[in-house]
């Protein structure tokens, strides 16, 4: 195998992956010098990358290889701009220092996990991505042509009308790549693109990436252990061991390079496995010799061979590869914030409508709870002997509006954040249009399900059937439900599923206690500190609003049943005074709930933004938190 691949100067003529309607981008050669990366944990620090150098050129498919923990994923993350803090050294594009803000606009990072919207088809996903990335400046017909070209290039035609949740692993990976090709990025990074794929699917994926690279793009992948056939497909190989470069050059130059170091690869052995095993020290301490050989230029000819071995059929592409300053070209987003909002809203509504199992589950849950609560408080609204129980009905409604909208968000949104993280990093859309679409898309469903519950419980419990009171009761319940849903977003925007599901209900307990704190004490005011704490609970304003809706003036005395001798709470004014709510105003409570809803949504947006791109103040808080955590763990140990 080494004899067949040692011929220096051999050429391969491969045609360009033709995508006629895509925006034209100048090719980008990516190079780095003295690149280092250090992780700090409290007083401890660990060096991941140690002053490495390299160059990845356009038109080539590059593989970053290395043993586990060698630093290959870290190198990929730093080059993609996904990880910046802790890195030092020089990264250049076409020979000039990289402008990170500009580079993020022209590069795309396809992560290891293929996160896709599950209920839309491949064709719909491509069109939505085209609308987000290309905007209205390109006609619908041209977008269809672009989508069709990329679908054919990545061999997704047969799965075009298949929902993404039903795609195979290889199809999901190809769709992830296809979505990022829509605005023709010059640089594409992929983290472990063959993970979870069988040999055939892996081979297909790498072959397609090679075709994509032949279009003048710089395609860089991190791989764990490619097969010999996959390894031979790569134009350029960069081997990392213990944060240092152990080889860079062609895949065919690996065996000759090792032979020069008196490390012959067995004839039937996979060269990729062999060089990884040698660099990890399985055959002795040879990694330092490999690193020294690279630093002394002994693999330079294998690196130069990588640049000369491909001849392009497209002469224009060769001229583009000759130079061009990346930063002087415009990479403005194709769609406006308003267009992004409309496209994202359409995608979210499609996802909601097509998730029929979840919708029917919510319908069934609201019907079940509605009938259970209605039977528990059946016909108590006008019964003066059960006024205190009717107050319990109001409290039950608040609790239902707290938990039912919040829990699904705590379960689903942490995974959604991972998808948003990928799309936002790859500049699909701005965060403001996304968050606005998120809030708007959820609102109709929350209102609808709340109305199902109220249509059952309100009449069956014999509450006053006066239109203003019905409207006020409904408005308060819906506001509490919307705030609870936003509260779930605030919690889950920063935490994992497990932590979110724990923290959400745990935080709800003090809110519920504060909502009823002081009730039954009449006009006796609670201590200031507890009154202040109570004013922070939106459930308190919810329960006051419901009491104002049902018992607010003008309201006649309640009906005392014939079999009851005396009804203490027949007079509603006396009951409201005893509850400590004699001065309650519905509109004041509704206004406070509206402000709390706005504040909760702003908090959710802020925390999500900090998770995706934290500012210096937020980073400082995280550093302090990590320092305290390290100190505490050190104390316990």
C-alpha positions, 0 to 999 in steps of 0.5 A: 500500500505504501509503494502505491501511494508514495508517488510524488507529483501524481495528480487527480482530476476531479470535477467541481461540485456544481452549484450554479445558483449559490452566491459566489464566495472567494476561497479561504486558506486557513493557517495558524502559528504558535496556537496554544490553548489552556484550560483553567480550573480554579488554581489549576491549569491544563495545557491542551494545545502546545504551540502548533502550526498548520495550514488547511487549504481550499479545495481540500478535504482535511482530517484532524486525527489523534488519540482520545484526549489529544486535542483534536476537537479543541483544535477544531473548536478554536479554528471555528471560533466556537471556543475563544477564551484561553487560546493564544497564537495567530490564526490567518485567513488567506495570509492575513490575521483572522477577523473573528467576527467576519470569519464566523459569518463565512464559516459553518460548524457542523457539530457531532450531534445531528439536531434537527426539527423532527416534524418537518420534511427534508424539503421543508427544512431546506426551504426554511433554511433557504428563506432564513439564509438567502432572504427575499433578495432571491426569488422563490423559484431560484431558491427551489433550484438551489435546494434541488441542486444541493439535495441531489449533490448530497443524495437526499432526493429519495428522502425529500418528503420524509420527516427528519425524525424518520431519517437514517443516521447517514441521511441526518448527517447529510441533511445537516451538511446540506442545510449549511451549504445553502449560502455557500460558506467557504469554510466548513468544520465538522466534528466527528461526521462519521460517528454512529454511521456504518462503513457504507454510510461513512464512505458515502458521507466522506465522498460527498464532503470531498465533492463539496471541497472540490467546489473551492471550499475548505472542509475540515473534519475531526475523526477518531479512527477512520477505516483505511478506505476512508483515510485514503479519501482525505487530501490532507491529514493533521495528526495531533498527539498530546496537544502537539502536531505529529504529522501533517501532509497527505494520507498517502504520505503517512507510511513513507513518513513513518518509514523515514523514522524507522517505524514501518507500517505492517502491509495489511495494517490501516495506516490511520490506526497505525499512526494513531497508535504510534503517536499514543505511545503503544509502540514506545516513546516515538511521539516526540520523534514524530513531533520533532520531525514535523518541527524540523520540516521532515514532512514538508514534502508530504505537505507540499504534495497535498497542495499540488496533487489536485487539478481543477477543471474550473479555471476560475476556481484556480484563479480564486484560489490564488488569493483574495482578502476575505475581510474585504468581501461582504457576508451580510445576512440574507434575511431581515429580522422581520423575515426571520421572525415570520419564517421561524414562526411558521416553522414553530407552528408547523412543529406544534401542529404536527406533534399530534401525540403531544397535543392530544396528551395536553387536551386529555390532561386539561379535560381530566384536570378540568373534570376532577376539579369541577367535581371537587368544587361542584356547585360551590360558587353560590353556596354561602356555606361553602365560600371558603371552599370556593376560595380553594377552587380559585387557588386550585385554578392558579396551581393548575395554571402554574404547573401544566404550562411550565412542565413541558417547557422544562422538559423540552426547551433544554434540547431546543437550546442545543439546536438554537446554539448550533443555528445561532452560531452558524448565523441562521438568524438573530436571537431577537427574532427567534425569541419573539417567534418562540413567545408568539408561537406558544401563546395560542396553544397556551390560551387554547388549553387554558380555555378548555380547562376553564370551559369545564370548571367555571360553569360546573362550579356555579361561578357567576355567569356574568360576561365581565366576571367571566372575562376577568377570571379567564384573563387572570388564569391565562396571564398566570399560565403565560407567566408560568410558561415564561418562567419555565423558559427562564429556568431551562435556558440555562440548565439541563433537563434534569436540573430544570425539572428539579428547580422548576417545581422547587421554586414553585413551592415558595411562590405558592406559599407566598400567594396565600401568606397573610390570608385569614388575618383580616386587615392585620398587615404582615411584617414588611419583609414578608409583605415584600416577599409576597409581592414578588410572587405572581401567584399572589396577584393571580389569586387576588385577581380571581377573588376580585373577578368573582367577589368584586362589587357589585355582588349580591349576598350568596345563597345560604342553603335551607338545611344550613342554619347560619352562613358566616360568609354570606356577605361577600364584602365581609369574606373579602375583608377577612381574606385581607383583600378588601382593597384589591383592584382587578386592574391593578393585579392585571397590570402587575401580571402584565409587567411580570410577563414582560419582565419574565420574557426579558429575563428569558431572552437575556439568559439565553443570550448569555448562554449563547454569547456571554458578555464579560460581566456574565463570564466573570460571574461564571468564573467566580461561581466555578472558583467557589465550586472548586474551593468547596469541592477541595474543602470536602475532599 
